[in-house]
Amino acid sequence: MEQFSTRQNKISRLVQREMAEILLKINKSKYTGKLITVTVVRVTKDLGIARIYLSIFPSEFGDEILSDLKLQGKQIRGELGRKVGKSLRVIPELEFYIDDSLDYIDNIDKLLKS
């Protein structure tokens, strides 16, 4: 398992908190009735890339929302830069992924019950 530095962990938490706010704003205007949660943010050792894992409910909209967020990546990164610019020298590139761990847990739960 990869070990993260204290700095990486601090930046991950900062990016996660701010991304949750940014996505909440986007969600209110664009994806009403859908729940987008930032589950995990992992920052690379050089702090250049932030991998953002999202849980999207209902999950059938996941791919559509994910591709839309990837298209808006530059604007979202700009918004993140405005929010954390005083704390970070370099704003990391953003990569979005679906966190399907809840679906996986749900599936295991169904299998155990049957």
C-alpha positions in Angstrom: 0.0 0.0 0.0 1.3 3.4 -0.9 2.3 5.7 2.0 1.3 9.3 1.8 3.2 12.2 3.3 1.7 14.6 5.8 1.7 17.3 3.1 -0.1 15.1 0.7 -2.7 14.2 3.3 -3.2 17.9 4.2 -3.6 18.9 0.5 -5.9 16.0 -0.1 -8.2 17.0 2.7 -8.2 20.7 1.6 -9.0 19.7 -2.0 -11.7 17.3 -0.9 -13.4 20.0 1.3 -13.3 22.6 -1.5 -14.3 20.2 -4.2 -17.3 19.2 -2.2 -18.4 22.9 -2.1 -17.7 23.5 -5.8 -19.7 20.3 -6.8 -22.5 21.3 -4.5 -22.8 24.6 -6.4 -22.7 22.8 -9.7 -25.1 20.2 -8.5 -27.7 22.7 -7.5 -27.8 24.3 -10.9 -27.2 21.3 -13.2 -27.9 18.0 -11.6 -30.9 18.5 -9.4 -32.2 15.3 -7.8 -28.8 13.7 -8.0 -26.3 13.3 -5.1 -22.6 13.8 -5.8 -20.2 13.0 -3.0 -16.4 13.5 -3.0 -15.4 10.2 -1.2 -11.6 10.4 -1.6 -8.9 12.7 -3.0 -5.4 11.3 -3.6 -2.6 13.7 -4.5 0.5 12.5 -6.3 3.9 12.8 -4.6 4.8 15.8 -6.7 1.4 17.4 -5.8 0.8 17.9 -9.5 -2.3 15.7 -9.8 -5.3 15.3 -7.6 -7.3 12.2 -8.2 -10.9 12.8 -7.1 -13.2 9.9 -6.5 -16.9 10.6 -6.6 -19.9 8.6 -5.4 -22.9 9.5 -7.6 -26.5 8.5 -6.7 -28.5 7.3 -8.5 -25.5 5.4 -10.0 -27.0 5.1 -13.5 -26.1 8.7 -14.0 -22.5 8.2 -13.0 -20.9 8.0 -16.4 -22.9 10.9 -17.8 -22.0 13.2 -14.8 -18.4 12.0 -14.8 -17.8 12.9 -18.5 -19.5 16.2 -18.0 -17.2 17.0 -15.1 -14.2 16.0 -17.1 -15.3 18.5 -19.8 -15.6 21.2 -17.2 -12.2 20.3 -15.6 -10.5 23.5 -16.5 -13.2 25.7 -15.1 -13.5 23.6 -11.9 -9.7 23.8 -11.5 -9.9 27.6 -11.9 -12.6 27.8 -9.2 -10.5 25.5 -7.0 -7.5 27.8 -7.6 -9.5 30.9 -6.5 -10.5 29.1 -3.3 -7.1 27.6 -2.3 -4.7 29.9 -4.1 -3.4 31.4 -0.9 -2.7 27.9 0.6 -1.2 26.2 -2.4 1.5 27.5 -4.8 0.5 25.1 -7.6 -3.1 24.0 -8.2 -3.0 20.3 -9.1 -4.5 19.0 -12.3 -7.8 17.3 -11.6 -8.7 13.7 -12.6 -12.2 12.5 -11.8 -13.1 8.8 -11.1 -16.2 7.0 -10.1 -15.9 5.5 -6.6 -18.0 2.3 -7.0 -17.2 0.9 -3.5 -20.8 1.5 -2.4 -22.1 -0.5 -5.3 -19.6 -3.2 -4.5 -20.7 -3.3 -0.9 -24.3 -3.4 -1.9 -23.6 -6.2 -4.3 -21.8 -8.2 -1.6 -24.7 -7.6 0.8 -27.2 -8.9 -1.8 -25.0 -12.0 -2.4 -24.8 -12.7 1.3 -28.5 -12.4 1.7 -29.3 -14.8 -1.1 
